[in-house]
Amino acid sequence: MTKLADPFNVVKELSDAGVYYSLPELEKKGVGPVSKLPVSIRIVLESVLRNCGSAGITEGDVKRLANWNAASPALEEVPFVVSRIVLQDFTGVPLLVDLAAMRDAVAELNQDPQIIEPLVPVDLVVDHSVQVDRAGTAGAFVANLDREFERNRERYEFLKWGQQAFETFSVVPPAIGIVHQVNLEYLARVVFSKEINGQTVLYPDSLVGTDSHTTMINGLGIVGWGVGGIEAEAGMLGQPVTFQTPEVIGVNLTGMLKEGVTATDLTLRITELLRAQKVVGKFVEFYGEGAAALSLADRATIANMAPEYGATMGFFPVDDKSLEYLHATGRTDEQIAMIKAYLEAQGLFGMPKAGTIEYTQTVDLDLATIVPCVAGPRRPQDRIDLPALKSSFNTMLHAPVAEGGYGVSIANGKRTATVNTSKDVDRWRDEGGALVATETLPQITHGSVLIAAITSCTNTSNPSVMLAAGLLAKKAVEKGLTVDSTVKCSLAPGSRVVTDYLNETGLTEYLDTLGFNLVGYGCTTCIGNSGPLDQSVEEAIMEGELVTASVLSGNRNFEARVHGSIKANFLMSPPLVVAFALAGKVDIDLDSEPLGTGADGEPVYLKDIWPTRDEIQANILKGLKPEMFRSKYAELNEANPQWNEVQTSTGAIYQWDKDSTYIQRPPFFDGFGMKPGSITEFKGMRPMALMGDSVTTDHISPAGAIKADSPAGRYLIEKGVEVKEFNSYGSRRGNDRVMTRGTFANVRIRNEMAEGKEGGYTKLQPDGKIEAIYDAAMTYKERGAGLIVFGGADYGMGSSRDWAAKGTVLLGVNAVVTKSFERIHRSNLIGMGVLPLCFKDGVDKDTLGLDGTETFDLLGLSDEIKPNSEATLVIHRTDGTSEEVILDVRLDTQVEIEYYRNGGILTYVLRQLLD
């Protein structure tokens, strides 16, 4: 038996369960005050300790993290080896494409391609491909599933190839659930048990995932966060996830939620609060009596939204509530006993009380102060108290576009449009060859709700709000309320278990009656897979130039994400989604105005049908059973017959199809060699875009519909693809030809160089011609001109979308300069060899008066560069003058410098593996 590496002599036995690297023993030996550290830092420390001596991790790394300074954490690298990787299909397919291309590159160097193999378990959940093509009918689920397989067969064939080609890569088929809910209910282990050198070693579950909301798992006491696919690839191939020593913000929750307040309301308040606290890139750890009282589902709801408040994590330590959840979701008594024994031995069990842990900063929140609310219409952090939504919407409706409004004049504020449902034979009769309406045709106006979706991982994992939606639907139906035909309603649970407990409580029929029929198990409306609106509704929106609304129980409401024709999108709890569907509009005060008129002719108010806490709890007890989880996850391989029918190629090397419009070998390894490049200065760069604050990864690389007249649409048409078969950008991320053309192609992106033209346009210089960004970039590439992009604050906020960085580099962009970056996108840019830089305080593109006619040099870059260095931006104006500006180079760690020097993470890792 080979002895485990144990430089600090801290390996201990845990009865007959195995051995572990003891954190209390590390403190006893005087290495550092471990018991005072935030629990999240201790879990990272355990990984650093256990992997000391491998993966480039040293004893110095252990000592530095064990002595984490709460007041001022040192700006040093933390090398974190995760236990596993989780993927979803939109981000997982391009990751697998990269791995297949890496195997090609290895084979071309006459080496064994199977050297490219994940070293930790990798689970991919197919959950982002279902679209709401059919809604409001009993057959919607089957129809949408059939259409999903028609659209995505090539992608699914490719995933099944990967499943047989890589030993540690597994796939959860479509129609099982949303990745984060499947992760909570099934994949999560909390504590791992693994044979290492002939011994059973116990250690905490930890992960990174290629979806921003991987943080949902923090609610179960598991350290993990979202990364781009390129960073996940490095992690699965043995590279530590490296990050700067974080600040940890402690959030002390006190009190309890009032009657009628949901976990969603709490989460939206926390999102607003922590955005204002500027927690971007920091760990957030919740503690206190209020945190201990929250259910695990409520904790997971809060943790899910960490990307929206900007934190790396929103962490809740494991306690008895966590163990109750493990039992309720079908884990065995033996598993749960081992988890508790290990965490108690490590001093990691239990919700910390105020004053027991040192945090960088503490924030107090009394749960009793939380009130019902929504967030929107463009960002999750823009919370609005429920009674104020009417006035807030009307203010935004008339406010100038430059001030974040919609610019609708007072005179046009009451404009309506008729939904001409001429194809609905029930509404029309034939009189002498002319169609005559048999009833009043529906009207829509500003603020009309046209999409009402109970969707997304955030809330559909939480039985309290899902059952509340069912109970509210039941009371509404019993009162005789209905939903207008213009509202597209949908129910997309995160797990098949949700259907089980809605059926068990008898609530499904009432949701169905209102049009909230099951449409699929996956991430639908929240990711932009809301499907089409009825053509007559689309025509009415255009005719009236209307600012209409969607309401959804999601976590993202960025511009054009939900649907290209709907401009105002509001996040809210599932029961409020049902309520606003009934109301049919968002410009309503639900405290004082009725939802509608009941069958008895009397007005029905929200308070009349809102379920009580006792009613919700009674239905939780009645509806949820551990055997539901055990049965649903027992035979995943047999859960979807359509998946099992998909045929694929076999072997270690993928057989690329040059005619495929879904899967193509990417150019990232073309001409690969073992020698890394050099860090050099840039001269004569042209600006491709000048953009404002809060540019999201959706703006940079949209996931939704592909327009026929866009560069990507024209490419697909040239390849013989009919418009109806375009699918979405998200589904075509395995094809760089589509995705490069779709970069900066969001229909709502605003490039100040495009003279007010909305969408993916720029002005080609010095020609002065307005054209698509892709077309201009290809012209610049022919001319040999490098490109630079300028942005404002929070550049790259939103999804952990590696194509937002991949597309940027393939367009020929050398550098991106902003006021600030969102964490994941900055890492992704470096991972693709694009240099991120930040203006100094008080300086930005506006103070510099940039208009896009300039050329730029970037000086002070060399192979001698250190972390947190500076560079000089030289601005050459058309009048012959020049100006120099000092920028911060956002290569924050030495390993990021090495990634950048190598042209990105993937080429760096490939050289390491082949060295």
DONUDREN-759452 format. One record per residue (C-alpha): x, y, z; residue in three letters. Coordinates in steps of 0.001 Angstrom, whole numbers, plus 500000, padded with zeros to 6 digits. Example, Ala and Ser with C-alpha at 12.3 -4.5 7.8 and 13.67 -1.06 7.14 Angstrom:
DONUDREN-759452
512300495500507800ALA/513670498940507140SER/
***
This chain:
DONUDREN-759452
500000500000500000MET/501440503376498923THR/501319505914501671LYS/499192509005501102LEU/501047512284500680ALA/500828513950504099ASP/503446516703504484PRO/501717518180507543PHE/501073514790509213ASN/497340515433509592VAL/495718512343508013VAL/493291510761510490LYS/490955507761510507GLU/487174508094510692LEU/486083504759512228SER/485687502266509382ASP/484590504872506805ALA/488095505815505716GLY/490733508447506332VAL/490652512215505928TYR/492936515232505965TYR/492090516814509313SER/491589520571509436LEU/491412520655513263PRO/494729518795513356GLU/496221521375510998LEU/495259524070513498GLU/496664522041516432LYS/500003521932514674LYS/500062525715514574GLY/499705526105510816VAL/496857528596511096GLY/493660529575513001PRO/491488527296510870VAL/488442527259513161SER/488030531032512766LYS/487949530859508978LEU/484683531084507030PRO/483370527583506351VAL/483673528091502589SER/487366528996502939ILE/487951525902505109ARG/486501523646502407ILE/488809525181499805VAL/491677524795502280LEU/490954521081502617GLU/491368520679498856SER/494647522602498868VAL/495868520499501821LEU/494842517162500286ARG/496439517988496921ASN/499621519457498370CYS/502579518075496437GLY/500629517575493212SER/499076519831490557ALA/501740522412491389GLY/500371522958494916ILE/502958523665497623THR/503084523725501411GLU/503263527498501105GLY/499844527509499438ASP/498420525618502434VAL/499994527949504974LYS/498881531099503190ARG/495239530027502964LEU/495225528681506554ALA/496212532200507600ASN/493594533941505474TRP/493353537561506581ASN/489717538549506858ALA/490364542287506891ALA/492717542291503922SER/493133538989502052PRO/496487538800500305ALA/496387539144496510LEU/497711535650495962GLU/496606532655493918GLU/494561529848495416VAL/494933526583493441PRO/491653524715493928PHE/491277521129492659VAL/487561520364492370VAL/485950516964492903SER/483769516976489806ARG/482444519007486858ILE/478807519667485893VAL/477708520774482421LEU/474526521668480615GLN/474143521015476912ASP/474320524584475558PHE/477762524977477138THR/478641521282477271GLY/478422520633473521VAL/481093523239472631PRO/483245521901475471LEU/483006518402474012LEU/483745519849470558VAL/486943521347471981ASP/487937518039473572LEU/487359516240470272ALA/489482518859468490ALA/492210518468471134MET/492265514726470456ARG/492698515532466749ASP/495620517837467554ALA/497291515147469681VAL/496812512525466962ALA/498331514894464390GLU/501445515022466600LEU/501556511203466441ASN/500680510767470119GLN/497871508862471826ASP/494675510943471529PRO/493254509261474626GLN/495674511315476706ILE/492779513798476505ILE/490509512310479165GLU/488726513999482099PRO/490487513200485380LEU/487387513890487512VAL/483756512809487002PRO/481946514957484432VAL/478138514956484286ASP/476237516689481484LEU/472500517284481846VAL/470614517931478591VAL/468220520648479737ASP/468614523749477547HIS/467366522431474193SER/463619522165474755VAL/461605525092473392GLN/458023526064474113VAL/456694525534470605ASP/453419524206471986ARG/451791525533475148ALA/448416525577476850GLY/447380522092475732THR/447503518607477213ALA/449782517419474418GLY/452339520222474784ALA/454970518125476563PHE/455063515332473974VAL/454902517765471047ALA/457796519847472382ASN/459871516744473130LEU/459346515416469595ASP/460332518779468123ARG/463382518914470393GLU/464684515634469000PHE/463932516682465415GLU/465976519856465864ARG/468827518488467922ASN/469495514974466647ARG/472974515915465338GLU/473908517384468713ARG/472560514368470562TYR/474462511994468286GLU/477591513931469141PHE/476903513790472890LEU/476371510044472684LYS/479711509735470853TRP/481330511587473762GLY/479636509303476269GLN/481345506259474716GLN/484649508016473880ALA/485444509346477378PHE/485370507035480398GLU/484526509687482979THR/481910511563480929PHE/478216510758481496SER/475004512270480134VAL/471623512749481810VAL/469159512556478890PRO/466624515215477846PRO/463293515531479686ALA/464748514614483093ILE/465198518054484619GLY/467233521244484880ILE/470927520693485592VAL/470933522516488941HIS/467882520740490303GLN/469232517370489110VAL/472507518344490797ASN/470729519035494105LEU/468433516037494010GLU/470757513417492569TYR/474343514251491575LEU/475429515988494785ALA/477341513826497240ARG/478257516460499898VAL/481142514167500907VAL/483160512057498468PHE/484630508648499182SER/487431507584496829LYS/490160504940496741GLU/493572506634496594ILE/496771504588496896ASN/494805501698498367GLY/493064503764501029GLN/489524505145501204THR/489856508911501416VAL/486938511117502467LEU/486764514717501281TYR/484158517424500601PRO/482190517485497391ASP/483178520496495273SER/482684521437491671LEU/482627523994488920VAL/479947524034486259GLY/479503525586482856THR/476427527485483943ASP/476463530594486114SER/473825529180488419HIS/475985526243489443THR/476039528233492702THR/472640526750493504MET/474543523822494999ILE/475957526219497638ASN/472565525914499351GLY/473510522320500195LEU/476847523333501689GLY/478870522398498600ILE/481543524784497330VAL/481096525412493630GLY/480494528110491076TRP/480055528734487386GLY/482936528980484959VAL/483202529143481205GLY/483553525939479262GLY/487195526672478540ILE/488020526951482245GLU/485993523811482975ALA/488010521935480346GLU/491223522907482088ALA/489762521727485412GLY/488684518382484045MET/492129517857482495LEU/493904518240485814GLY/494489521971486154GLN/493510523581489453PRO/490834526255489253VAL/493005529204490200THR/491592532398491695PHE/492763535273493851GLN/492329534862497602THR/488775536133498027PRO/487144538477500435GLU/484273536745502241VAL/481160538753503003ILE/479171537333505904GLY/475416537847505700VAL/473751537501509092ASN/470108536561508616LEU/467786537192511558THR/464052536903512164GLY/461631535021509960MET/459564535694506852LEU/456071537117507343LYS/452914535388506189GLU/452458535779502426GLY/456152536377501697VAL/457961533814499537THR/461540532657499196ALA/461559534414495818THR/460778537739497494ASP/463662537152499896LEU/466004536226497071THR/465197539322495023LEU/465796541514498095ARG/469147539811498737ILE/470066540305495083THR/469303544018495344GLU/471087544356498683LEU/474289542549497731LEU/474567544201494295ARG/474629547489496169ALA/477349546068498470GLN/479521545381495381LYS/480253541726496105VAL/481425540949492563VAL/484155538305492671GLY/483737537743496422LYS/482492534786498442PHE/479221535374500285VAL/478510533169503303GLU/475157533166505084PHE/474883532483508813TYR/472825533220511884GLY/469485532105513304GLU/467525533281510276GLY/469709531231507946ALA/469339528173510172ALA/465531528479510015ALA/465374528528506222LEU/464507525321504432SER/467138523796502170LEU/465013524698499138ALA/464901528334500260ASP/468686528343500718ARG/469148526875497250ALA/466892529562495788THR/469088532271497338ILE/472326530542496339ALA/471098530159492769ASN/471016533940492343MET/474670534517493336ALA/475577535521489757PRO/472805538119489895GLU/474217539713493021TYR/477671539270491490GLY/479259536947494028ALA/481394533947493214THR/479292531962495695MET/476298532325497999GLY/477217529656500532PHE/475185528032503340PHE/477052525560505626PRO/475662522051506139VAL/473404521542509157ASP/470460519378510220ASP/468192521025507624LYS/470649519863504969SER/470521516297506246LEU/466716516424506280GLU/466825517400502613TYR/469181514532501781LEU/466769512126503438HIS/463749513679501707ALA/465424513351498302THR/466104509653498705GLY/469703509445499951ARG/470372506421502148THR/470716506505505924ASP/474281505167505560GLU/475260508012503227GLN/473768510615505527ILE/475452509165508625ALA/478843509201506887MET/478349512815505744ILE/477481513998509244LYS/480352512092510899ALA/482917513459508439TYR/481741517071508657LEU/481597516953512468GLU/485141515542512582ALA/486282518414510358GLN/484447521084512351GLY/482347521870509274LEU/478899520898510534PHE/476273523337511748GLY/475082526849510904MET/477512529367512453PRO/476147531873514918LYS/476926535576514875ALA/480391536421516167GLY/481967532973515778THR/483701533550512427ILE/485807536395511084GLU/484510537848507825TYR/485882540623505643THR/482609542451506070GLN/479243541612507593THR/475787542519506345VAL/472669542146508494ASP/469235541365507102LEU/466068540879509132ASP/463828538441507265LEU/460782540117508804ALA/461458543181506644THR/461003541293503364ILE/457890542177501363VAL/456370540744498169PRO/458178542061495114CYS/459218541581491510VAL/462386542556489605ALA/462808544127486213GLY/462211545057483533PRO/465790544416482363ARG/467956543328485305ARG/467467540911488228PRO/468803543395490784GLN/466182546043489967ASP/463674545072492651ARG/460230546678492848ILE/457794546342495761ASP/454695544622494406LEU/452263547537494993PRO/454689549917493240ALA/454904547958489982LEU/452090549889488305LYS/453592553312488912SER/457113552043488236SER/456122550584484865PHE/454297553744483831ASN/457285555875484792THR/459630553679482747MET/457179553613479840LEU/457429557370479367HIS/461015557973480517ALA/463572558744477772PRO/465514555809476375VAL/468745557513477463ALA/467482557316481067GLU/466577553626480870GLY/462970554150479832GLY/461027553188476727TYR/460459556685475362GLY/456697556332474766VAL/454971559717474592SER/452141560531476968ILE/449830560756473957ALA/450664557193472921ASN/450573555757476431GLY/447036554364476047LYS/447554552940472553ARG/445963549543471919THR/446065547004469119ALA/443603544312468109THR/444808540719468069VAL/443296539640464756ASN/442837535929465447THR/441247535351462034SER/442394531726461946LYS/440395530914465066ASP/437158529599463563VAL/435414529747466932ASP/435599533550466855ARG/434354534081463307TRP/431430533188461058ARG/431041533382457293ASP/428416535858456076GLU/428233535968452288GLY/431929535185451894GLY/433028537713454519ALA/434348536754457955LEU/432457538482460731VAL/433548538394464369ALA/431199536488466671THR/432690538106469754GLU/434949540993470646THR/438494540372469470LEU/441140540639472179PRO/443033543889472614GLN/446571544373473914ILE/448268547523475068THR/451384548767476806HIS/452003546523479819GLY/449941543586478565SER/451303540272479806VAL/451912538031476785LEU/454170535374478339ILE/453621533896481801ALA/456146531175482525ALA/456748529068485608ILE/460258528092484650THR/463925528070485610SER/466014526346488218CYS/465705529168490736THR/462151528478491806ASN/461077525156490322THR/463367523398492800SER/461403524882495681ASN/458229522981496656PRO/456884525863498748SER/456533528257495807VAL/455553525574493291MET/452747524326495541LEU/451778527929496263ALA/451329528414492506ALA/449130525317492344GLY/447053526401495325LEU/446564529889493902LEU/445499528345490590ALA/443003526117492431LYS/441427529044494248LYS/441344531116491050ALA/439560528362489133VAL/437100527877491981GLU/436358531609491866LYS/435734531372488133GLY/438776533362486983LEU/440343532679483589THR/443477533692481657VAL/443088535658478436ASP/443876533799475204SER/446664536273474353THR/448771535114477326VAL/451149532263476519LYS/451324530240479752CYS/453790527439480417SER/454990525172483201LEU/458532523817482865ALA/459536522133486144PRO/463166521519487002GLY/462491517890487862SER/459976515135487155ARG/459444514950490906VAL/457626518310490718VAL/454991516693488511THR/454706513860491017ASP/453975516101493966TYR/451647518408491998LEU/449717515286490963ASN/449810513859494479GLU/448261517050495886THR/445666517263493098GLY/446865520678491936LEU/447934519824488386THR/444383519994487027GLU/443951523605488186TYR/447217524746486616LEU/446145522963483425ASP/442762524704483494THR/444486528111483454LEU/446832527077480628GLY/449890526224482721PHE/450206522783481153ASN/453489520906481318LEU/455680521949478355VAL/458900520150479264GLY/461515519539481930TYR/464233522020481170GLY/465402525606481053CYS/462869527191478701THR/461709530808478883THR/464483531919481226CYS/467170531013478644ILE/465181532427475723GLY/463533529170474630ASN/460071530688475077SER/459102529663471562GLY/457038531775469183PRO/454126533981470049LEU/451038533620467901ASP/451595535521464641GLN/448533537669465272SER/449983538718468636VAL/453340539583467036GLU/451550541654464397GLU/449575543501467060ALA/452748544364468990ILE/454334545760465836MET/451199547580464714GLU/450810549331468055GLY/454558549727468695GLU/453727548348472114LEU/455901547782475176VAL/454464544477476330THR/455558542248479184ALA/456552538777480240SER/456362537450483792VAL/458527534503484729LEU/459837532708487797SER/463354532858486387GLY/466657534431487288ASN/467473536365484121ARG/465475539047482329ASN/468101540768480193PHE/467020542592477049GLU/465751540355474232ALA/466558537235476265ARG/462997536065476888VAL/461554537036473499HIS/462724539501470880GLY/459336541228470637SER/458735541657474372ILE/460599544562475914LYS/459629544424479615ALA/460411541260481545ASN/459711540801485241PHE/461037538119487588LEU/458770536913490372MET/457619533896492362SER/455556531145490662PRO/452287532124492423PRO/452749535723491246LEU/453315534457487704VAL/449874532855487893VAL/448403536027489403ALA/449747538304486659PHE/448598535842483993ALA/445102536210485452LEU/445406539997485585ALA/446766540100482025GLY/448836543206482688LYS/451714544478484819VAL/450394548013485254ASP/448197546953488141ILE/448370547451491902ASP/447522543996493207LEU/447016545360496719ASP/444083547521495685SER/442904546401492234GLU/441164543112491453PRO/442686540360489348LEU/439350539949487605GLY/435688539214488108THR/434565535877489531GLY/431745533656488327ALA/429455535378490871ASP/430097538791489314GLY/432155539972492272GLU/435728541312491987PRO/438455538886493043VAL/441566540302494709TYR/444970538680495140LEU/444419538453498892LYS/441280536383498236ASP/443198533547496568ILE/446701533801498083TRP/447500530526499927PRO/448450530597503584THR/451685529232504982ARG/449777526451506728ASP/448102525412503468GLU/451438525285501691ILE/453071523286504473GLN/450196520824504594ALA/450592520164500885ASN/454359519749501225ILE/453758517062503851LEU/451091515453501709LYS/452880515652498386GLY/456613515036498888LEU/457906511531499481LYS/461508510217499351PRO/460440507316497143GLU/459507509820494415MET/463155510828494120PHE/464453507269494366ARG/462128505988491649SER/462716508885489263LYS/466523508637489438TYR/466828504849489740ALA/466890504093486001GLU/468062507215484197LEU/469391505166481300ASN/465869503941480540GLU/464050507191481283ALA/463908508511477712ASN/463315505954474912PRO/463917508592472222GLN/467390509211473610TRP/468160505508473571ASN/467161505299469905GLU/469764507883468867VAL/472593506192466937GLN/476149507538466812THR/479682506822465640SER/482181505133467933THR/485896505375468629GLY/488320507762470307ALA/488407510205467371ILE/485284511983466200TYR/484402511720462516GLN/483592515323461585TRP/480914515936458954ASP/481929518923456803LYS/478279519477455834ASP/476972519636459414SER/475526522973460483THR/475613521974464169TYR/479021520372464800ILE/482278521543463201GLN/485910521231464200ARG/486839524614465706PRO/489978526485464588PRO/491449526886468071PHE/494135524212467536PHE/494915524856463880ASP/498689525032463461GLY/499234523995467098PHE/502860523696468188GLY/504626523032471467MET/506202526486471746LYS/504076529147473476PRO/503812532630472043GLY/505055535928473429SER/503257538803475121ILE/503658541804472832THR/502370545317472304GLU/499597546190469841PHE/499729548942467233LYS/497079550503465016GLY/494004548774466448MET/490583549852465209ARG/487612550104467602PRO/484846547646466810MET/482396548763469494ALA/481832551500472055LEU/479273550286474596MET/477789551402477877GLY/477259549773481265ASP/475800546328481948SER/476641544732478616VAL/475752541094479218THR/477059537896477706THR/473602537683476102ASP/474387540923474293HIS/477756539563473184ILE/476644536020472310SER/472853535608472267PRO/471307532223472989ALA/467921532786471382GLY/466472533014467898ALA/468586533551464777ILE/467247536268462458LYS/467099535365458776ALA/468700538668457714ASP/471631538379460139SER/475098537104459113PRO/474373533800460906ALA/470958533515459252GLY/472379534192455793ARG/475068531546456401TYR/472470528915457335LEU/470326529767454327ILE/473397529375452093GLU/473856525925453649LYS/470314524985452689GLY/468748525324456141VAL/465158526566456128GLU/464344529422458479VAL/461935527239460457LYS/464866524876461149GLU/467287527564462340PHE/466846526483465979ASN/468720528854468328SER/472215530241468768TYR/472472528208471960GLY/471839524962470127SER/474418525768467433ARG/477358526432469741ARG/479113523387468299GLY/479584525292465021ASN/482035528202465155ASP/480872529402461717ARG/477435530206463115VAL/478634531466466468MET/481291533854465157THR/478678535413462890ARG/476367535649465904GLY/478850537455468152THR/477622540917469218PHE/474427540079467283ALA/471798540587470002ASN/468919542592468555VAL/469006544935471572ARG/472752545606471762ILE/473676549278471371ARG/477006550152469794ASN/477552553896469964GLU/479490553684466694MET/476340552602464818ALA/474682556039464905GLU/471692554869466959GLY/471013551698464984LYS/470086548963467447GLU/471540545481467010GLY/474899544033465959GLY/476189546899463826TYR/479288549063463698THR/480812551729461459LYS/483650550453459289LEU/486596552838459473GLN/487850554854457777PRO/485140554116455202ASP/482280555391457398GLY/479893552620456339LYS/477380551129458823ILE/477363547334458536GLU/477068544137460551ALA/479854543698463091ILE/480817540332461605TYR/481127541774458101ASP/483215544703459347ALA/485448542376461376ALA/486163540240458308MET/487095543375456356THR/489461544458459132TYR/490970540960459150LYS/491650541216455396GLU/493337544576456021ARG/495444543140458851GLY/493997545497461455ALA/493636544347465045GLY/490472545301466944LEU/489649546738470353ILE/486302546898472189VAL/485346549503474801PHE/482668548967477446GLY/481387550410480708GLY/480763548933484164ALA/479937545242484756ASP/480963544232481244TYR/480124540574480616GLY/477558540186483391MET/475187537251483114GLY/475638533708481903SER/478989531902482007SER/479021531868478230ARG/482370530875476762ASP/481209531788473253TRP/481075535418474336ALA/484878535128474568ALA/485386532629471747LYS/483414534761469313GLY/485303537858470416THR/488684536322469570VAL/487480534814466290LEU/486318538265465181LEU/489929539413465606GLY/489594541390468852VAL/492929541784470669ASN/491791543677473769ALA/488672544723475693VAL/488813547882477835VAL/486055548570480373THR/485315550274483675LYS/484832546834485281SER/484324543188484318PHE/482051540509485635GLU/484239537712487035ARG/483510534829484657ILE/483717536773481418HIS/487075538301482327ARG/488411534793482948SER/486929533577479678ASN/488570536364477686LEU/491958535410479125ILE/491126531779478464GLY/490816532601474766MET/493850534878474568GLY/492023538236474615VAL/493529540865476927LEU/491128542444479466PRO/492000545926480753LEU/490250548468482981CYS/490218552251483041PHE/491417554002486174LYS/488732555581488356ASP/487273558706486812GLY/488291557790483283VAL/486219556044480630ASP/485435556164476932LYS/483107559129477510ASP/485564561296479435THR/488083560561476663LEU/485563561594474019GLY/485987558456471917LEU/483787558317468811ASP/485205555323466909GLY/487277557195464345THR/490475556760466379GLU/493214554161466152THR/494872552743469269PHE/498223551421470429ASP/498640549372473591LEU/502131549725475004LEU/504025548308477983GLY/503192544657477339LEU/505974542077477349SER/506896538622478611ASP/508138540319481806GLU/504654541426482821ILE/503566540699486404LYS/500070540256487901PRO/498162543521488397ASN/500412545497486046SER/499639548599483993GLU/499756549377480280ALA/499561552568478251THR/496744553150475765LEU/497766555605473065VAL/494817557254471312ILE/495500558567467800HIS/492772560968466663ARG/491904561928463096THR/493054565523463685ASP/496612564263464188GLY/496682564603467976THR/497474561794470412SER/496650561111474048GLU/498039558561476498GLU/495974556825479193VAL/497197554396481863ILE/495120551201482138LEU/495076548324484604ASP/495945545015482954VAL/493487542474484385ARG/495828539516484407LEU/495381539034488144ASP/497438535897488781THR/500610534338487421GLN/498705531427485926VAL/496453533874484042GLU/499610535401482571ILE/500694531927481453GLU/497282531249479915TYR/497464534527478018TYR/501069533926476890ARG/500002530539475503ASN/497104532007473567GLY/494537530677476044GLY/493839527929478550ILE/493255525140476061LEU/496547525457474236THR/498327525896477590TYR/496805522689478977VAL/497531520761475781LEU/501196521747475968ARG/501296520672479620GLN/499808517276478787LEU/502196516682475887LEU/505318518018477587ASP/
***
